[in-house]
Amino acid sequence: MPEYEITMSFKLIDTESEYNEFDVNIWKWTAALELIKRLDIIGDSRVREMSRNAAGVKVDAEEAHLIGRTIIETVLPSLGPGRRIFADGTVTDKPDDGTFYGDPSEQWKNYSVSTEWLRDFADFCLRSNGFRIF
């Protein structure tokens, strides 16, 4: 029987330039949204909307730039290079080895973002004129 890869991805597209976009999978996006929520940049109800794939939710330029600046100024310095932050806020220096954790007590381990990914996401936010989430 053939194997099928089921992926759920998000595409963040600049509101003024379709050539400025950022692709992200569900595992990273979930962790990023939890971080944004903890940083109190965007409220809980908007974060829930942003978690919906292909909904076209808009993040305006001011919000996008605030996300980018806050990640660069407060998160990255405290996270440090070569580390990851999980959706629950815990940090590890162990690289993501691609293991899927199916046991309910370990599923939180599926959702994380690395320092490098956060830097790329913050750069996208700062370059954007706001973005829509598809």
CYANA upper distance limits for C-alpha pairs under 8 A (distance plus 0.5 A):
  7 THR  CA     25 ASN  CA      7.90
  7 THR  CA     26 ILE  CA      8.37
  8 MET  CA     25 ASN  CA      6.57
  8 MET  CA     26 ILE  CA      6.17
  8 MET  CA     53 ASN  CA      8.33
  9 SER  CA     23 ASP  CA      7.67
  9 SER  CA     24 VAL  CA      6.24
  9 SER  CA     25 ASN  CA      4.73
  9 SER  CA     26 ILE  CA      6.09
  9 SER  CA     53 ASN  CA      7.81
 10 PHE  CA     23 ASP  CA      6.39
 10 PHE  CA     24 VAL  CA      5.78
 10 PHE  CA     25 ASN  CA      6.51
 10 PHE  CA     26 ILE  CA      7.60
 10 PHE  CA     29 TRP  CA      8.23
 10 PHE  CA     53 ASN  CA      6.57
 10 PHE  CA     54 ALA  CA      7.68
 10 PHE  CA    133 ILE  CA      7.14
 10 PHE  CA    134 PHE  CA      6.00
 11 LYS  CA     21 GLU  CA      7.31
 11 LYS  CA     22 PHE  CA      6.26
 11 LYS  CA     23 ASP  CA      5.08
 11 LYS  CA     24 VAL  CA      6.87
 11 LYS  CA    133 ILE  CA      6.37
 11 LYS  CA    134 PHE  CA      5.52
 12 LEU  CA     21 GLU  CA      5.92
 12 LEU  CA     22 PHE  CA      5.50
 12 LEU  CA     23 ASP  CA      6.79
 12 LEU  CA     24 VAL  CA      8.47
 12 LEU  CA    131 PHE  CA      6.50
 12 LEU  CA    132 ARG  CA      6.11
 12 LEU  CA    133 ILE  CA      5.19
 12 LEU  CA    134 PHE  CA      6.75
 13 ILE  CA     17 SER  CA      8.00
 13 ILE  CA     18 GLU  CA      6.57
 13 ILE  CA     19 TYR  CA      8.39
 13 ILE  CA     20 ASN  CA      6.74
 13 ILE  CA     21 GLU  CA      4.91
 13 ILE  CA     22 PHE  CA      7.09
 13 ILE  CA    131 PHE  CA      5.62
 13 ILE  CA    132 ARG  CA      5.83
 13 ILE  CA    133 ILE  CA      7.09
 13 ILE  CA    134 PHE  CA      8.17
 14 ASP  CA     18 GLU  CA      6.52
 14 ASP  CA     19 TYR  CA      8.18
 14 ASP  CA     20 ASN  CA      6.01
 14 ASP  CA     21 GLU  CA      6.48
 14 ASP  CA    128 SER  CA      5.95
 14 ASP  CA    129 ASN  CA      6.48
 14 ASP  CA    130 GLY  CA      6.24
 14 ASP  CA    131 PHE  CA      4.71
 14 ASP  CA    132 ARG  CA      7.03
 15 THR  CA    128 SER  CA      8.10
 15 THR  CA    129 ASN  CA      6.46
 15 THR  CA    130 GLY  CA      6.08
 15 THR  CA    131 PHE  CA      5.33
 15 THR  CA    132 ARG  CA      6.81
 16 GLU  CA    129 ASN  CA      6.67
 16 GLU  CA    130 GLY  CA      8.38
 20 ASN  CA    124 PHE  CA      8.37
 20 ASN  CA    128 SER  CA      7.67
 21 GLU  CA    124 PHE  CA      8.18
 22 PHE  CA    121 PHE  CA      8.08
 22 PHE  CA    124 PHE  CA      7.51
 24 VAL  CA     28 LYS  CA      7.02
 24 VAL  CA     29 TRP  CA      6.68
 25 ASN  CA     29 TRP  CA      6.53
 26 ILE  CA     30 THR  CA      6.39
 27 TRP  CA     31 ALA  CA      7.21
 27 TRP  CA    110 ASN  CA      6.73
 27 TRP  CA    111 TYR  CA      5.12
 27 TRP  CA    112 SER  CA      7.06
 28 LYS  CA     32 ALA  CA      6.61
 28 LYS  CA    111 TYR  CA      6.37
 28 LYS  CA    112 SER  CA      5.99
 28 LYS  CA    113 VAL  CA      5.90
 29 TRP  CA     33 LEU  CA      6.53
 29 TRP  CA     51 SER  CA      8.17
 30 THR  CA     34 GLU  CA      6.81
 30 THR  CA     51 SER  CA      7.62
 30 THR  CA     87 ALA  CA      7.16
 30 THR  CA    111 TYR  CA      6.87
 30 THR  CA    112 SER  CA      8.35
 31 ALA  CA     35 LEU  CA      6.79
 31 ALA  CA     85 ILE  CA      8.15
 31 ALA  CA     86 PHE  CA      6.44
 31 ALA  CA     87 ALA  CA      4.46
 31 ALA  CA     88 ASP  CA      8.20
 31 ALA  CA    111 TYR  CA      5.85
 31 ALA  CA    112 SER  CA      5.66
 31 ALA  CA    113 VAL  CA      6.87
 32 ALA  CA     36 ILE  CA      6.71
 32 ALA  CA     87 ALA  CA      7.63
 32 ALA  CA    112 SER  CA      8.23
 32 ALA  CA    113 VAL  CA      7.43
 33 LEU  CA     37 LYS  CA      6.59
 33 LEU  CA     47 VAL  CA      6.86
 33 LEU  CA     50 MET  CA      8.30
 33 LEU  CA     51 SER  CA      7.92
 34 GLU  CA     38 ARG  CA      6.65
 34 GLU  CA     87 ALA  CA      6.05
 34 GLU  CA     88 ASP  CA      7.84
 35 LEU  CA     39 LEU  CA      6.64
 35 LEU  CA     87 ALA  CA      7.30
 35 LEU  CA     89 GLY  CA      7.74
 36 ILE  CA     40 ASP  CA      6.93
 36 ILE  CA     41 ILE  CA      6.39
 36 ILE  CA     42 ILE  CA      7.15
 36 ILE  CA     47 VAL  CA      8.43
 36 ILE  CA     67 ILE  CA      7.68
 37 LYS  CA     41 ILE  CA      6.90
 37 LYS  CA     42 ILE  CA      6.58
 37 LYS  CA     43 GLY  CA      7.00
 37 LYS  CA     44 ASP  CA      6.90
 37 LYS  CA     47 VAL  CA      7.25
 41 ILE  CA     63 GLU  CA      7.95
 41 ILE  CA     66 LEU  CA      7.80
 41 ILE  CA     67 ILE  CA      7.20
 42 ILE  CA     46 ARG  CA      6.94
 42 ILE  CA     47 VAL  CA      7.02
 42 ILE  CA     63 GLU  CA      8.20
 43 GLY  CA     47 VAL  CA      6.74
 44 ASP  CA     48 ARG  CA      6.71
 45 SER  CA     49 GLU  CA      6.90
 46 ARG  CA     50 MET  CA      6.65
 47 VAL  CA     51 SER  CA      6.85
 48 ARG  CA     52 ARG  CA      7.60
 49 GLU  CA     55 ALA  CA      8.27
 49 GLU  CA     57 VAL  CA      7.21
 50 MET  CA     55 ALA  CA      8.36
 50 MET  CA     57 VAL  CA      6.52
 50 MET  CA    133 ILE  CA      7.31
 53 ASN  CA    133 ILE  CA      7.84
 53 ASN  CA    134 PHE  CA      6.26
 54 ALA  CA    133 ILE  CA      6.96
 54 ALA  CA    134 PHE  CA      4.17
 55 ALA  CA    133 ILE  CA      7.20
 55 ALA  CA    134 PHE  CA      6.36
 56 GLY  CA    132 ARG  CA      5.83
 56 GLY  CA    133 ILE  CA      5.39
 56 GLY  CA    134 PHE  CA      5.66
 57 VAL  CA    132 ARG  CA      5.88
 57 VAL  CA    133 ILE  CA      5.80
 57 VAL  CA    134 PHE  CA      8.08
 58 LYS  CA    130 GLY  CA      7.83
 58 LYS  CA    131 PHE  CA      6.28
 58 LYS  CA    132 ARG  CA      4.85
 58 LYS  CA    133 ILE  CA      7.01
 59 VAL  CA     63 GLU  CA      6.63
 59 VAL  CA     64 ALA  CA      6.70
 59 VAL  CA    130 GLY  CA      5.88
 59 VAL  CA    131 PHE  CA      5.79
 59 VAL  CA    132 ARG  CA      6.67
 60 ASP  CA     64 ALA  CA      6.64
 60 ASP  CA    129 ASN  CA      7.59
 60 ASP  CA    130 GLY  CA      4.75
 60 ASP  CA    131 PHE  CA      6.99
 61 ALA  CA     65 HIS  CA      6.50
 61 ALA  CA    128 SER  CA      7.30
 61 ALA  CA    129 ASN  CA      5.22
 61 ALA  CA    130 GLY  CA      4.25
 61 ALA  CA    131 PHE  CA      7.91
 62 GLU  CA     66 LEU  CA      6.64
 62 GLU  CA    130 GLY  CA      7.76
 63 GLU  CA     67 ILE  CA      6.65
 63 GLU  CA    130 GLY  CA      7.84
 64 ALA  CA     68 GLY  CA      6.77
 64 ALA  CA    125 CYS  CA      5.43
 64 ALA  CA    126 LEU  CA      7.10
 64 ALA  CA    128 SER  CA      7.68
 64 ALA  CA    129 ASN  CA      8.21
 64 ALA  CA    130 GLY  CA      6.01
 64 ALA  CA    131 PHE  CA      7.94
 65 HIS  CA     69 ARG  CA      6.54
 65 HIS  CA    125 CYS  CA      6.13
 65 HIS  CA    126 LEU  CA      5.34
 65 HIS  CA    128 SER  CA      8.25
 65 HIS  CA    130 GLY  CA      8.35
 66 LEU  CA     70 THR  CA      6.40
 67 ILE  CA     71 ILE  CA      6.67
 67 ILE  CA    122 ALA  CA      7.35
 67 ILE  CA    125 CYS  CA      7.29
 68 GLY  CA     72 ILE  CA      6.75
 68 GLY  CA    121 PHE  CA      7.84
 68 GLY  CA    122 ALA  CA      4.45
 68 GLY  CA    123 ASP  CA      6.90
 68 GLY  CA    124 PHE  CA      8.14
 68 GLY  CA    125 CYS  CA      5.63
 68 GLY  CA    126 LEU  CA      5.91
 69 ARG  CA     73 GLU  CA      6.35
 69 ARG  CA    122 ALA  CA      7.55
 69 ARG  CA    126 LEU  CA      7.79
 70 THR  CA     74 THR  CA      6.06
 70 THR  CA     75 VAL  CA      7.41
 71 ILE  CA     75 VAL  CA      5.26
 71 ILE  CA     76 LEU  CA      6.56
 71 ILE  CA    118 LEU  CA      7.78
 71 ILE  CA    119 ARG  CA      8.17
 71 ILE  CA    122 ALA  CA      6.76
 72 ILE  CA     76 LEU  CA      5.91
 72 ILE  CA     77 PRO  CA      7.83
 72 ILE  CA    119 ARG  CA      7.48
 72 ILE  CA    122 ALA  CA      7.20
 73 GLU  CA     77 PRO  CA      7.33
 74 THR  CA     78 SER  CA      7.16
 75 VAL  CA     79 LEU  CA      6.48
 76 LEU  CA     80 GLY  CA      6.46
 76 LEU  CA    115 THR  CA      7.00
 76 LEU  CA    118 LEU  CA      8.14
 76 LEU  CA    119 ARG  CA      7.96
 79 LEU  CA     83 ARG  CA      7.05
 79 LEU  CA     84 ARG  CA      8.09
 79 LEU  CA     85 ILE  CA      8.16
 79 LEU  CA     91 VAL  CA      8.06
 79 LEU  CA    115 THR  CA      7.31
 80 GLY  CA    115 THR  CA      7.33
 81 PRO  CA    115 THR  CA      6.38
 81 PRO  CA    116 GLU  CA      7.96
 82 GLY  CA     93 ASP  CA      6.79
 82 GLY  CA     95 PRO  CA      8.11
 82 GLY  CA    114 SER  CA      7.52
 82 GLY  CA    115 THR  CA      6.75
 82 GLY  CA    116 GLU  CA      7.99
 83 ARG  CA     91 VAL  CA      7.44
 83 ARG  CA     92 THR  CA      6.19
 83 ARG  CA     93 ASP  CA      4.86
 83 ARG  CA     94 LYS  CA      7.38
 83 ARG  CA     95 PRO  CA      7.71
 83 ARG  CA    114 SER  CA      6.23
 83 ARG  CA    115 THR  CA      6.27
 84 ARG  CA     91 VAL  CA      6.10
 84 ARG  CA     92 THR  CA      5.92
 84 ARG  CA     93 ASP  CA      6.80
 84 ARG  CA     94 LYS  CA      8.00
 84 ARG  CA     95 PRO  CA      7.81
 84 ARG  CA    112 SER  CA      6.74
 84 ARG  CA    113 VAL  CA      5.85
 84 ARG  CA    114 SER  CA      4.60
 84 ARG  CA    115 THR  CA      6.50
 85 ILE  CA     89 GLY  CA      6.43
 85 ILE  CA     90 THR  CA      6.21
 85 ILE  CA     91 VAL  CA      4.93
 85 ILE  CA     92 THR  CA      7.07
 85 ILE  CA    112 SER  CA      5.90
 85 ILE  CA    113 VAL  CA      6.07
 85 ILE  CA    114 SER  CA      6.94
 85 ILE  CA    115 THR  CA      8.38
 86 PHE  CA     90 THR  CA      5.91
 86 PHE  CA     91 VAL  CA      6.73
 86 PHE  CA    108 TRP  CA      7.92
 86 PHE  CA    109 LYS  CA      7.42
 86 PHE  CA    111 TYR  CA      6.18
 86 PHE  CA    112 SER  CA      4.58
 86 PHE  CA    113 VAL  CA      7.11
 87 ALA  CA    108 TRP  CA      7.62
 87 ALA  CA    111 TYR  CA      6.14
 87 ALA  CA    112 SER  CA      6.32
 88 ASP  CA    108 TRP  CA      7.87
 99 THR  CA    110 ASN  CA      8.25
100 PHE  CA    107 GLN  CA      8.47
100 PHE  CA    110 ASN  CA      6.76
101 TYR  CA    106 GLU  CA      6.28
101 TYR  CA    107 GLN  CA      5.62
101 TYR  CA    108 TRP  CA      8.50
101 TYR  CA    109 LYS  CA      7.15
101 TYR  CA    110 ASN  CA      6.69
102 GLY  CA    106 GLU  CA      7.49
102 GLY  CA    107 GLN  CA      6.39
103 ASP  CA    107 GLN  CA      6.59
106 GLU  CA    110 ASN  CA      8.48
107 GLN  CA    111 TYR  CA      8.44
113 VAL  CA    117 TRP  CA      6.63
113 VAL  CA    118 LEU  CA      7.10
114 SER  CA    118 LEU  CA      6.70
115 THR  CA    119 ARG  CA      6.73
116 GLU  CA    120 ASP  CA      6.85
117 TRP  CA    121 PHE  CA      6.64
118 LEU  CA    122 ALA  CA      6.48
119 ARG  CA    123 ASP  CA      6.63
120 ASP  CA    124 PHE  CA      6.74
121 PHE  CA    125 CYS  CA      6.75
122 ALA  CA    126 LEU  CA      6.74
123 ASP  CA    127 ARG  CA      6.64
124 PHE  CA    128 SER  CA      6.52
125 CYS  CA    130 GLY  CA      7.75
